Amino acid sequence: MSNDWQSTLPEAAQEYLTDRRLDEVECIIADLPGIARGKAVPASKFARQAYFHLPDSIFYQTITGDWGEAAGDEGFIERDMILKPDIDTATAAPWTGDWTLQVIHDAFDRKGNPIPFAPRNVLKRVVDLYRKQGWEPVVAPEMEFYLVARNLDPAKAIEPMMGRSGRPAAARQAYSMTAVDEFGPVIDDIYDFAEAQGFEIDGITQEGGAGQLEINLRHGDPVKLADEVFYFKRLIREAALRHDCFATFMAKPIADEPGSAMHIHHSVIDIETGRNIFSGPQGGETDAFFHFIAGLQNHMPSAIALTAPYVNSYRRYVREHAAPINLEWGRDNRTTGIRIPLSGPDSRRVENRLAGMDCNPYLGIAASLACGYLGMLEEERPDKQYKGDAYEGEEDIPREMGAALDIFDEAEKLHEVLGPDFARVYSIVKRTEYEEFLQVISPWEREHLLLNV
């Protein structure tokens, strides 16, 4: 690292450190679930190091901390990876007691090759495939989450948080400003933290669930936006903890309430002309637009294992409960899995409404982009536009984790886009997780089977 590395920091990080002495740098990387792994080092040490090491086994770990047998032919030897900082990702950690920066790192092997199952590298691989075709993918994620009461007992049901009025957050208050005001102190901290980190929020709204909020992010580069979602999850959790509540990104934390999605808006720019390839010279919809939709329809069933990565994810897919279970497409129709929002020709985009907020943002965005990419290469046409309530139609996606993994394992075209070695590791780790879940006896089983079967 050069001696003047702080002068190369993003503007927001430099402003955060104005007239302050940097104490610590958190060197982090996202694992398969999207948890930040790494280490914290004194700022003086970070200035002297060009990289640091972590074992590759962090990518073989399940959400419970167990291990999948994914190490390959050489066995579980926990080889060190070389983690190099991406200084463009440096951002404040404004909730800490001292002056701290976070920096996302990329993972390489000893020969300088990207580690193929590191989630950020998977997304970079997909983006590079677009660029080799002369295309620049653009995304805009929407983040839904719940603010809930502290829950220290896993056997206890999750409950909405207590609002500013002293009453629990109420359900079915979508878009209510009064409901947003109930969480005012938490939202104020979210805004303050986001500003300190240099993130631009397009808006915060109350969703349909009790204590459920949505944050929209501005459109931009997929890797940069995935970084922001990765950072935002931590930021929001920290803001909630300051006010005696939890923020959860579970896909379905509360029974009988809507689940939380990460809707992903897509457009594609022609690198040479700078124009949106979904719109023609006269503003009409192009072949590329329809091919992208067809790619989502044809390949998303194989990608559901990435966008719905846990057993809880499939509880979100409930008919008539704000989560589409179909791959129909429609214009300005929120019951379809693939929605075309109202827009002018320059901002024409395709919204994938299937991904859950519990997915790793790098992998969720990579999977969605991969499906659209395959569609544009295959040049197939989508099904006829759906008109009416698509909840009344057929289910088009797997409804439980085992079935989703079976379909994913057969998806050779998708594996080639995401990386075959990534697909192998991901499947092994997720099947290990699924086996762990199947060892747990649920309250439903105890209530209905104990004395009745």
N, C-alpha and C positions, 0 to 999 in steps of 0.2 A: 504494500500500500504506500502511495506517495505521502510525503510529509504534509502536503497541503490538501489531503483528501477531503477535509471538511468543506473546502471551497467548491468541491464538485457535487455536493449534496443537492438534492432537489430544493427548490425555493422555499417550500413550506418547512422543511427540516431546518434550513438555515435560519428562517425567521424564528422558529421555535427556540433555537439556541442563541439568539441575539442577546448579548450581555450575560450569557450563562456559560458555565463550564460543563461540558459533556462528561458525565460520570461513567456511563455503562452503555454497551452495545449488546443487544440480543441478536445472536446469529441464528436464524431460524429457517426451517424448511417444512413443507407440508407433507405428512405421510399419507397413506391411502385413505384413511377416514377424513383427512383434512385437519388433523391436529398439528399444532406447531411443535416441532421437535428442534432441538439444538442446544445451545448453551449461551450463557451471559458472560461477557468478558469486560474487564476494565477498558475504558476508551483508549488508554495508552497502549494496551496490548493489541487491540483491534487495529490501531494505526500501523502496527509492525507486522501484522499477519496478512498474507495474500490469500490464505485459505485455512480451513480446519478440517478435521476428520470426524466422521460418524460411521458406525458399521452399517452395511447395507441391510442388515436384519430389521432396521426400523420399518422397511417396506413389507416385511413378512408378518407384521404384528396385527392382530385383530383388535377390534374396538374394546375388547375386554382385557387386553394385555397378553393374551395367549399368542401362540406362534403357528403360522401355517408352514407346512413342509415345502417351501417354495424356493429353496436355495439353489436347486439345480444339481448337476452331476457331481460337482466338487463337494457337496455336502454343506452343512451349516457351520461354516468356519468364520462367519461374521467379518468378511473382508472390509477394510476401511474404504470409504468413498472420499473423494476430494470435493469439498464444498466451497465454492467460490462466490463471493458476494456480488449481487447486482445492486450497485450503489443507487441506481435510479429508483429502487424500491425503498430506500431509507426513509423512515417516517418516525414521528414521535410515538412514545408510549406515555401519553399525558396523565395516566392514572397512577403512575409510579411515584414513590416518595422522593426520588432524585431525578436528575435530567438524563433520560434514557432514550436511545433510538432503537428501533427494530430494523433489521436488514434481512430481506429474503435472499437465500443462497440457492445456487443451482448445483446439481450433483453430477460428478464426472468420475470415470474410472481412472486408473493410473496412466492410461494411454491418452487421456483427454477426451474420451468418448462420453457423450451424455448417458447417464444411467437410464435405461429404457423404461423402467417401471416407476421412476420418480414422476408424480402427477404433473408438475409444471413442465417437465420435459415432454410428456405425452401431448399436452396442449400445444407446446411449441412445434412439435412434429407435425401436427395437423395444420397449424397456421402456415408452416413452411410448404406443405403440399399445395395449399391454396395459392401461395405466392409463386410457386413454380408454374402455375397455370395462368399467371398474370392477374390474379384476383387478390384483393385485400378484404378479409372478412371483418365485419363490424358487429358487435353485440351490445345489448343493453340488458342487464339482469334486473329482475324485480325480486326483492327479498321479503318473504313473509316470516313472521316469528311471533311467539307469545311471550308476554311478561306474566309470570306466574308467581304464586306464593312460594316461599322457600319450602323445599321438599327434601327432608333428610331421611325419610323412610321409604325405600323402594316399594314396600308393600302398600303404601298409602297412595290413593289416587291424586293426580295433579289437580290443583285448584287455581282459579284465576287470582291474580294479585289484588291486594286492597288498594283502591284508588285514592286519589287526593281527598275525596269526599268522605272517606271512611267506610265506603261500601265496596264490596267485591266488584271487579270489572264485569260489565253486563254484556251478554251476547246479542247478536242480531242488531248491532248498531253501526253497520257498515257506513263509512264516510261521515260519521257523526263528529263534528268538531268538539262537542261537549265530551264525547268519549276520549278524544285525543287529549283534551285538557286534563282528564283524570290522571294521565301519565306524565303531566307536564314536567315535573322535576327530572324524570328519567330522560325524557326527550330532550330537555335542555342540555343535559350532559352528553347525550349522543351528538347533538349539534356541535357542542364545544369541542369534544374529542375529535370529531370529523374535521372541523376547521383546523385544529392543531396539526392533524395528520395530512392536511391538504386535499381532502376528499370533498367532492361536490355532490350533494344530495339533491336529486331532482324533486323530491317531495316525500312527505310522510303522511299516510292515511290510516284510519281505523278500518280494519277488515271485519268480516262477519263473525269471527269468533270472540269469545270473552277474553279480553286482554290481547287480542291479535292485532298486530300492526304490520304495515308494509312500507318498505323504503325502496324508492326507485332511483337507480343510478343512471347517469348520463351515458350515452352510447360511446363506444370507442374500441380500442385494440383489445382483442380477447384476453391476452395474457395480462395486460394491465387491469382489466376489469375483474378477472379472476383473482388477481392479487388483492384488489380492493374488497371483494367479498370475503376472502380469507381474513384480511385485516378487520373487516367490519364485524365478523362474528365475535372476535375477541373484544373489540371496542364496545359492542352492545352488551355483552356479558358483564364487562367491567362497569358500565354505566348502571346496569340493573343492580349489581351488588352494592353499589353506593346507597341504594334506596331500599335495602332489605327485601329484595325480590330476585328471582332468577329470570334470565332470558333463555328460552329454549328454542332450538331449531329442529327439534324432532318433527317428523312429517305429520304425526298424529298424536299429540301429547294428551289430549282430553277427549274422552268418548263423547259422541253426540255433538261435537263441535267440528267445524271445518278443519282440514289439514293445512299445512303450510307448504307452499310451493316456491320454487325459484323459476319463475317464467323467464324465458330467454328470447329476446327479440334479435332477429338476424337480418342483416343486409350484406351485400357484397359489392365492393367497389372495383371497377376496372383500373388497375394500377396506371396504365398508360394514359387514359383519358380523365380519370378522376370521377367518372360517372357511375351511378348506381346501376348495376347490370340487370336489376329486376325491372327497370323502366326503359322503354325504347325512346327514340328521338322525338316522337310525338306524345310521349307520356304514357303510352299503353304498357300493359303487362307483357313481359318477354318470355321466350321459351325458357331461359335460365330460371326465371321466377317459378314457373310451373315444374321444372325439373327438380328444383330445390324442394318443393313441397312433396313431390313424388318420392324423393330420397328419404324424407322423414317418414312418409307412410310405409315405405318398403323396408326400412332398416331400423326404425325405432323399436320394434319388438325385440330385436337382438340387443339393443342398447339399454333396455330398461334396467338391467342388472347394475348399470353404472349410475343411472339417474334416480333409481329407487334402491339404494344399496343395503337396506336393513329389513328385517322382518316387519318392523313397525311401518316401514315405507308403504307397504301394501294395504295398510289400514286406511290410508288416505284415499285410495281409489274406491270411493263409495258413490254409487249413482245418485244424482240429484244433491250432492253435497259439495259443490264448488270445485270438484276435481274430475276432469274428463277421464273416461276409461276407454276412449275411442281414438282413432287416428283420422277422423273426418277433418276436412278443412272448410272454413267458411269465412266470409267477410264480416267483420265486426260481430262475431258470434262466440260468446264465452262458454258455450256448451261443447264446442269442438276442441279436440286436442291440439289442432293446428289452426290458429286464428290469424286473420289478416286485419290488422288494425286500420282504422281510418287514417289516411295520410295523403300527402301530395306525392307526385312521381319521384322527387328527389329523396324522399324519406320512406319510400315503399319498403316494407319489411314483413318478415314472417315470424310469428310468435309461437314458440314451442311451449305449451302449457303443461307438459307431462312431468317435468323434473321436480323432485321434492327438494325442500330447503335443507334436508339432511345430507344431500349429496356433497361430495368434494367439489368445490366450484371449478377447479381445473378439469376434473374428469367429466362433470356434467356438461360443461361448455364444449369440451373436446368431443364428447360423444354426439352431441347435437350437431355440431359443425361437421363431424365425420359423416353423419347420415346425409346432410345436405350436399356435401362434396360428392359422395357416391352418386347421389341423384343427378347432379350436373354432369358427371362423367357418363352415366348410363343413358341419359337423355330420354327417360321415360316420362309419360304423362301421368298426372295424378288422377284419382277417381273424380267423378263429378262433384262440383261444389255442393256441400250439404246446406240445405235450407230448413230452418225449423229447429226444434229441440233435439240436439244430438244425443242427449242422455237417453232418449227413447230407442236409440240404435243399438247395434251389436257391440260387444266388448272386443277390442282389438289388441289388448296387451296382456301379458301374463299377470296373474293376480297373486302369486306368491313367489318367494325368493328362489326356491328350488327350481321351479319351472323357468324363471327368468335366467338362471345360470345355465340351465340346459340349452336354452335357445342361444345364449351368448357364446357358449362353447362351440356351437356349430357355425358361427358367423365368420367365416374365413375372410370375406371381403372387409368386414369391419376390423378384424384383427390386423390386416395389412395396413390399414390407415392408422390405427392407434399404436401398432407395434406388436408383433407376435409374442415377444417376451413379456411385455406388459400384460397381455391377455392371459398368458399362462399363470403369472404370479397373482393377478387379480382374482382369477377363478379359484385358485387353491386357497387363498386367504379367505375369500368370502364363503367357500364351502366349509372351511374350518369354523367360521363364525356361525354358520347355519347349524352345524352339528352341535355347537355349544348351546345354541338356543333350544334345540330339540331335547336337551338333557334337563331343561327346566320345566317343572310342573306348575301350571298356571292356576290362579284362583278359580277360573271357570271350570277347570277339570276337577278340582277338589269339591266345588259346590255341586256339580251336576252328575259326577260319575262315582264319587266316593260310596254312596249308599244306594245308587239307582241301577247299577249295571251288574 
